[in-house]
Amino acid sequence: MRYLLPLLLVVLLVASCQEPPAPPFSSGKEGERILNITYQLKDSASYATVDTMPGKAAVLFFLTTECPYCRAEVRALTEHADSLKHIQFYLLTIGKPADVKAYSDEFKLDKYPNISIGIDTGRVMMKYFGIRGVPYIAVYNKQHVLKQVFNSITPFREIRKVAEE
């Protein structure tokens, strides 16, 4: 019994020494309207614009085709596509058209109407957010206002939760 109190104090001390969770990453752009980006499609001849329908949330997802973390994110995105139908995803990169086409084919992105992939030829997203690492995920709500940015692997549930706010 007399060892129980010191043991309890040691356990509480050790438990309190854990680092607190990091606050959400801030881009400094929260509250701003969605970027108007024109991007090159995988066929390398056509272009499209970030054009989200009114009332539909949007996610700008900056990736590289070689990044294993980006691949894991896109795999999770496609595996849970049914629960994310109400969000428009724009997968943007600065890679080569052949790499983007292979990436799209690998994940069968053409079968998902709410997922677009292309090349940000003007590097608009990179410059605007000052992107230094991937995956970089900017989540916009239904009013197309930036709610939160993630600069790491992020569970699809968290992306969905932020988009629905």
HUGIUR-V436920 format. One record per residue. N is the residue number from 1. RES is the residue in one letter. SS is DSSP state (2 for helix, 1 for strand, 0 for the rest). OMEGA is omega in whole degrees, -180 to 180 (999 if undefined). D_LAST is the distance of its C-alpha to the last C-alpha in whole Angstrom. Layout:
((N RES SS OMEGA D_LAST) (N RES SS OMEGA D_LAST))
//
This chain:
((1 M 0 -177 51) (2 R 2 176 52) (3 Y 2 -177 50) (4 L 2 -179 47) (5 L 2 177 46) (6 P 2 178 46) (7 L 2 178 44) (8 L 2 178 41) (9 L 2 178 41) (10 V 2 179 41) (11 V 2 178 38) (12 L 2 179 36) (13 L 2 179 37) (14 V 2 -180 36) (15 A 2 -179 33) (16 S 2 -179 32) (17 C 0 180 33) (18 Q 0 180 30) (19 E 0 179 28) (20 P 0 -180 25) (21 P 0 -180 22) (22 A 0 176 21) (23 P 0 179 18) (24 P 0 178 15) (25 F 0 180 17) (26 S 0 179 17) (27 S 0 -174 18) (28 G 0 -179 18) (29 K 0 -179 17) (30 E 0 -179 13) (31 G 0 -180 12) (32 E 0 -180 15) (33 R 1 -178 15) (34 I 0 178 16) (35 L 0 174 19) (36 N 0 -176 22) (37 I 0 170 23) (38 T 1 -177 26) (39 Y 1 -179 27) (40 Q 1 178 30) (41 L 1 -174 30) (42 K 0 178 32) (43 D 0 178 35) (44 S 0 179 35) (45 A 0 -176 37) (46 S 0 177 34) (47 Y 1 176 31) (48 A 1 -180 27) (49 T 1 173 24) (50 V 0 -174 21) (51 D 0 -176 20) (52 T 0 179 17) (53 M 0 177 17) (54 P 0 179 15) (55 G 0 179 12) (56 K 0 179 12) (57 A 1 -179 10) (58 A 1 176 12) (59 V 1 171 13) (60 L 1 -173 16) (61 F 1 179 18) (62 F 1 -176 22) (63 L 0 166 24) (64 T 0 -175 28) (65 T 0 -180 30) (66 E 0 -172 32) (67 C 0 179 29) (68 P 2 179 29) (69 Y 2 177 26) (70 C 2 178 24) (71 R 2 179 26) (72 A 2 179 25) (73 E 2 -179 21) (74 V 2 177 22) (75 R 2 178 24) (76 A 2 179 21) (77 L 2 -179 19) (78 T 2 178 22) (79 E 2 -178 23) (80 H 0 -176 19) (81 A 2 -179 19) (82 D 2 -179 19) (83 S 2 -179 16) (84 L 2 -177 14) (85 K 0 -176 16) (86 H 0 179 13) (87 I 1 176 12) (88 Q 1 -180 15) (89 F 1 175 17) (90 Y 1 178 19) (91 L 1 -176 21) (92 L 1 -180 24) (93 T 1 173 27) (94 I 0 -178 30) (95 G 0 179 32) (96 K 0 180 35) (97 P 2 -180 35) (98 A 2 179 37) (99 D 2 179 34) (100 V 2 178 31) (101 K 2 179 33) (102 A 2 179 34) (103 Y 2 179 31) (104 S 2 179 29) (105 D 2 -180 32) (106 E 2 -178 32) (107 F 2 179 28) (108 K 0 -175 29) (109 L 2 180 26) (110 D 2 -178 28) (111 K 2 179 27) (112 Y 0 -177 23) (113 P 0 -179 23) (114 N 0 179 19) (115 I 1 175 20) (116 S 1 177 23) (117 I 1 179 25) (118 G 1 -176 27) (119 I 1 177 29) (120 D 0 -173 27) (121 T 0 179 31) (122 G 0 -178 30) (123 R 0 -177 28) (124 V 2 -178 26) (125 M 2 179 23) (126 M 2 -178 25) (127 K 2 -176 26) (128 Y 2 -177 23) (129 F 2 -176 21) (130 G 0 -174 25) (131 I 0 179 24) (132 R 0 -179 27) (133 G 0 179 26) (134 V 0 -1 24) (135 P 0 178 22) (136 Y 1 -171 19) (137 I 1 178 16) (138 A 1 -175 14) (139 V 1 179 10) (140 Y 1 179 9) (141 N 0 -177 7) (142 K 0 177 8) (143 Q 0 178 10) (144 H 0 176 11) (145 V 1 -179 11) (146 L 1 179 11) (147 K 1 -176 8) (148 Q 1 177 10) (149 V 1 176 14) (150 F 1 180 15) (151 N 0 179 19) (152 S 0 176 20) (153 I 0 -176 20) (154 T 0 178 17) (155 P 0 -178 16) (156 F 2 179 15) (157 R 2 180 13) (158 E 2 177 11) (159 I 2 180 10) (160 R 2 -179 9) (161 K 2 -179 7) (162 V 2 -180 5) (163 A 2 -177 6) (164 E 0 -179 4) (165 E 0 999 0))
//
